[in-house]
Amino acid sequence: AYEKRFPTCPEIPVFLGSEILHESRSDDGAIHIIERSCKLNVDAPRLLKKARVEYVFFIQKNTVNWKERTLRIEAHNETFANRVVVLETCSYSVHPENEEWTCFEQSASLDIKSFFGFESTVEKIAMKQYTSNIKRGKEVIEHYLKELISQGITFIPRWTPPPACGQKDERTPAVGHDADDVPPESGARGATKEQTASSCPPAEAGSPDADKLDADYIERYLGQLTPMQESCLIRLRQWLQETHKGKIPKDEHILRFLRARDFNIDKAREMLCQSLSWRKQYQVDYILQSWRPPALLEEYYTGGWHYQDKDGRPLYILRLGQMDTKGLVKALGEESLLRHVLSINEEGQKRCEENTNVFGRPITSWTCLVDLEGLNMRHLWRPGVKALLRIIEVVEDNYPETLGRLLIVRAPRVFPVLWTLVSPFINENTRQKFLIYSGNNYQGPGGLVDYVDKDVIPDFLGGDCMCTVPEGGLVPKSLYQTEEEPENSDHIRLWTETIYHSASVLKGAPHEIVVEILEGESVITWDFDILKGDVVFSLFHSKRAPETSHKEATLPSTSAAGDNMQLIDKTWVLGVDYSRMESPLVCREGESIQGSHVTRWPGFYILQWKMHGPLPCSGTSLPRVDDVLASLQVSSHKCKLIYYYEVLASKDFRGSMSSLESCNSGFSQLSGATTSSSQSQSSSHLSR
C-alpha cells in the first residue's frame, strides 16, 4: 500500500513527484532498499520567492525487510540543507502479540540554523505542515489499502529463504500480486494465521475474549483506549494471571499503572509488581475495614470528602493551612498519618467505582481542593516536611493516576517555598493537574465555578454549602508523645539541603550576595528567616562588579566568619561607587521577611544583612531601650539566618515570589504593594 504513493500521489497535493536515485536488494531477497528524490510544493510561496526557490526536494530512503516484516522510512531535506535540517523517521511493523495489527511510529526533528531572518516563520510553517501531514498520511494508507482490497489483494505470502540454487528475486513479494495468488479462504484482514514462518509468535488466548476487550465494557468502565493501549492492558493482565499468586487487580487498577508509565509495559509491570508486594506486606487491601482513625485525628485532621466536581469525580477537601502538622506528627507519629492518608486513597478508589455506576461512565480519579489560608513557616518544620515527602512518595508509587485535578486556593507568600520542596517528588503528569489561585482569584469565572458546581462550594470559601470538614487548630502539647526539641539546627539543615542558604552575620562583617541584572526590567525577590539575633537588611546597586572576599570576624571568640561573604569594598563610597535601592529594614530574631524589588537599571545589585546596633545618639534623640538591650545581648554573638532569592523577568512577575512552573497557575498578585511604573517599586512582607 505504501509503494502505491510513488512516483506520484494525487492524495497528497503537495507531493508533486519522485524519481528513484538508487535501488538494491539483498542476495536472499529479504531486504529491498529504494532511495528517491521527492519534489514538494510547500505552502509558503512568498517566503520561497524571496529565497528564489520554487520547490523543495527531500531525499527519502525506504527499507523493506520481508524477513522481519518491517518497513522503515527515513527522509531528510536536500533544499536549504545548509540552513535547515529536517529529519523524519517512520516505521511499520507487526504487533508482537496480535499479528492482525500493524504498529506505526513516526518522529521528526527540525533544526533551523539560519534562514534569511525568517527562522520563526519557517518553524511555524514546518510545524503546520508536519502536524497536518500526520493525519493525512494515515488517510492515504487507508485509501490504498481499500484500493488493494477492492482489487482482491488481501494477502501477500510470507518471505521464505530462496533455494540453494537461488533465484534471488523469484520469491520476493510485491504489492502487485494478482488476485489469483490469494487463497480463497483469505479475508479482508489477511490470512496471517495460516502462516507459521513469522518471527513474531501469535498471542496466546486463554478464552475468546482474552485477546480483545468488549467495546461496551471499555466505554463503560475504562474510557477511550487505542488498539495499542488495549493490547498493553490485555498482555499485562494475562501476565498477572500466569505469574501472580494473589488477588488479580481490576482492569481499572492495571490501567492506572500503564498510564503512569506511558504504556511502557515493562516499566508498568515493574511498578505494579512492587505495589502489589507493598499492598500485601502492609495489608492495604483490608485498611478500610481495619483502620479506625484516633479521635485526635478526627478533630484536628482538616480533610474530608465533599460531594463531587462537575465531571463526577469525588471531591476531597483539605484545609492544609488550618492543620497543625507539627502537632499531629508529635502527637500521633508519622506512621499513623501515613496510614490515615492511605485509607483516604482507598476510600477515593471506592468512591470512583460508585460514581462510575451512578453516572454510567468511567470515573477513575478524584479532585482535591486544598485551602492554604493560614499556611506559614510553622508548616515548614523539618520533620513535618519530611513526613509529607514520604507520604507523597508512597502515594505516587502506589496510587498513580488517581488524582484528576488539584485545586489550590488562597495560596500565601510562603507557598512557593513549600512547593519548591515537594514538587521534585511529584510526577510531571501529576504536576500538570495543579491549578493554583492566590488571594480571591478562585472566586468568579475562571475560578472554582469552572470545576465545582456553585451549590457545592464550601461556606468557608464563600459558597452556600455547609462543609463538615474539621476546622483543625493547634494540637495541645499535652498530647505530644515526645518532648519539645530544639528546632534551629534542624531548620538550618532542612534549608541547606534544599533551596535555602544559611549565613552568619558578625559585628563588622555583614553577609552580602550579588545579583547581576542584564536587563533593566527585572524583579529580584527574597525570602529569609532570622534564626538568631537582630539584623538590618539593605539593597544596593553598583555599575562595578564587586570582588568576592571571605573576611575574618572581628570577634576574638570566633576564628572565622565561616559562611559569611563580603562584597562591598571598604574603599567604596556610598553615592559614588554604589547607591542604596531600599531603605534599611530592621529584622528581629524569629521574624520571616519576604519582599521584592523591580529593577530600573542593569548592573550589580547587592543584598546585605548586617548586625543591628543602636543608632548614634544626637542632642535631641536618645537610644531606644530595646536597641540597647539588643546590643548587649548580641554584641558578643553572631547572628544566623537562612535566605533564598530569585530573579524573574518583569513580564513573568505579578507580585509573586515564584512562577511555580505552571501555565495554568493563578499564583499571582500576592504583593499588592508591587506595581509597575517608571519608578523603582518594592514590597516587603513581615510575619512572625
Summary of the structure (lengths in Angstrom):
residues: 688
radius of gyration: 33.8
end to end distance: 73.1
largest distance: 118.0
contacts: 2001
relative contact order: 0.07
helix: 32%
strand: 26%
